[in-house]
Amino acid sequence: MTQRNFSLLNQLLGCLLALAFCAQSSAAHERLGTIEFKAATVGDAARVISELSKVNIVVTEAARDKVVSLYLKQASVESTVDALCRVSGLWYRKNPDFNAYYIMTEDEFKKDIVVERHYITRIFELKHQNISDAANAIASLFGTRVTLSEPGENKSYSLDGDFGGGGSGSSSSSDSSNSSSGRSSGSAGSSGSSDIEVETRRSYFNAADLVSADQVIVTEKELINKNVRSEPPIYVTWNHLHNLLLVRTSDKQALKEIENLITRIDQPAQQVLLEMKIIRATLGDEERSVFDINYQTGSLEAGVDEDGNILTVPEVDLSLGNFPLEGGAFLARLAGKKLSATIELLRTENRIDLLAQPNIISANNKEATLTIGEGRILITGASTDTITNDSATIVTFELDTEERNIGTSLSIWPRINGDKTVTLDIEQSNTSLNKNSGQISLVSGLGDITTIAIDSVTASTVELTAIARHGATIAIGGMIETDKQEVHDKVPFFGDIPILGKLFRRDYSKDVRSELIILITPWISEDPQNAHVLNQERTSEWADNPGFSSFLSVPEDKHPPTHWPLDTRKKAMSLIQQAVFTKEADSLINCPESSTKSSPRFTDWHLSDSLQLDALGHCQYEELYLTLAQIINTSDTAQNLRPDLFNQGWIASQGERALLPAKTSQLVYFVSETSPDVLLQKNREQFFYGEGVLDAQ
């Protein structure tokens, strides 16, 4: 019998012995019983272990011919594979997703040549999100697995700044099969936690690492630090011209997560139109503030005097505090009818000066700045220089100057809240020039003293935070200034006579107090295109109605009815009837199948002084929007729900009854062609946004 045949016989005997003492096992954690291999190849041993345990074991070409002798009792599958690799000088990696072990050599583990990889290239077209922000998000979430490459350069780096925007609609992909290169290494399978422990056999770390231990257990993070990856690499680049993000990887799970990430973040940015009016109001001698003029809202009974007469005290507007405003106090409050009437009264008395009326479109959470003023040269100091020669002594003066912007500077940082209110972080700075307000004395080399007039600047800066609803005006005031005004009183005709006219004329200076008031109205726009349309509409409306009353309180619009096609109206009524007759007890609104359901998107829609509507739910079915709302009669009399009250552009509406009794409510269905909150905003209705999150029905 030859030596080769004898070795083959020993392998077969070892396999038979293993089969005799080992019970069949179907799970990797179960024990295999007693198993023995004598001079068996790793490939044969792996095949026997796989048959006994029903666990997949893959051995690379370079590792399968390693010879191993092994005897184990009551060992699990992982312990058996662990021991097999330990005694043969090999490495292994476990893939729990495929219930498989991969056995390889040390060099193969480093280079990640485990199996042939199937690489996928996916192209994402971003419509709204900045492509560099999207690339940074992928790199932050997937760590050092990601290689970011700038287009046109074979260079990996981290992105720091913005590289342009784009606005996710479509994506394409291409597949290719190729072996993993030496640039990266990792295991096949899905992405996993960075804290997964990887057991290594005969680690290629420094030999000193293995002196006091038979095995080294390191975390995946430590392996990455040693240029070893346990997961497939992800290559990311981009195309500025077409706003494309390109991703290439063999990890299908990671690619799916990236696709979901881009879908969620590629959303249009909300914008805020800040409609502003900056005015200066001249105050009377007894007036402390424009706000103080309408500070007292009425009177309250405070008992009776000794004669039985009713005593009254002023009713205090709690939004202003318990005390009248003093000069220099800074105040922000919602503008109302009283403030509107006050400003209109001052305007009729020529005490209102409109300084500016800018409209600024700002993205959500982006600062908007406005500067109104002029650059002025200020004299801030002076120096002297004496030059003496044989014939004369020359004294020169050099003035120190500084250019400053004199006027009003306004910085607004709008933040759209979940309930569609807008938080405005406002910083206002007001500067005024004091010409020749000071003097400095200079002594020349000859001992002469010269006086130079210098200028100064009076500056006041105030910061505050205010919250406003969509379409509601915030009035900011309290910036009181006092200026000197020259007054000339004279008797007509006689006051103009030379020399003698002084007897009939009086010239004097008077302190004139004025208050700077800023009126800000935020308008929320979900679509950037609508923001520009809204800006044009608001500008045109102010041109047609320049009075402040129309700006501070939105007038009631009378909308002509819209004549919809018969098929559209039938479809709308069918949608309402389906919702009414199939309404479930545990659901406020019943939406058709394959529709999108959302939470309420508006509340406090003031249809009139007595009628208020609150949305209860919405759903979108194809191109139509179905809205269920509750209409409330807040008055003490019954209200007739006339059809002309609902001429805002609804295709169809249906309620329980046409006459709504006092202090009662009922349900009303509406169908529209656009989102209900957008429809109300377009018609400039007074309402309050509600928070709603879309989810699939």
Secondary structure, 3 states (H helix, E strand, C coil): CCHHHHHHHHHHHHHHHHHHHCCCCCCCCCECCEEEEEEEEHHHHHHHHHHHHCCEEEECCCCCCCEEEEEEECCEHHHHHHHHHHHHCCEEEEECCCCEEEEECHHHHHHCCCCCEEEEEEEEECCCCCHHHHHHHHHHHHHHHEEEECCCCCCECCCCCCCCCCCCCCEEEEEEEECCCCCCCCCCCCCCCCCCEEEECCCCCCHHHHCCCCCEEEEHHHHHHCCCCCCCCEEEEEECCCCEEEEEECCHHHHHHHHHHHHHHCCCCCEEEEEEEEEEEECCCCCCCHHHHCCEEEEEEEEECCCCCEEEEEEECHHHCCCCCCCCCCEEEECCHHHHHHHHHHHHCCCEEEEECCEEEEECCCCEEEEEEEEEEEEEEEEEEEEECCCCEEEEEEEEEEEEEEEEEEEEEEEECCCCCEEEEEEEEEEEEEEEEEEEEEECCCCCEEEEEEEEEEEEEEEEEEEECCCCCEEEEEEEEEEEEEEEEECCCHHHCCCHHHHHEEEEEEEEEEEEEEEEEEEEECCHHHHHHHHHHHHHHHHHCCCHHHHHCCCCCCCCCCCCCHHHHHHHHHHHHHHHHCCCCCCCCCCCCCCEEECCCEECEECCCCEEEEEEEEEEECCEEEEEEEEEECCCCCEECCHHHHCCCCCEEEECCCEECCCCEEEEEEEECCCHHHHHHHCCCCCEECCCCCEEC
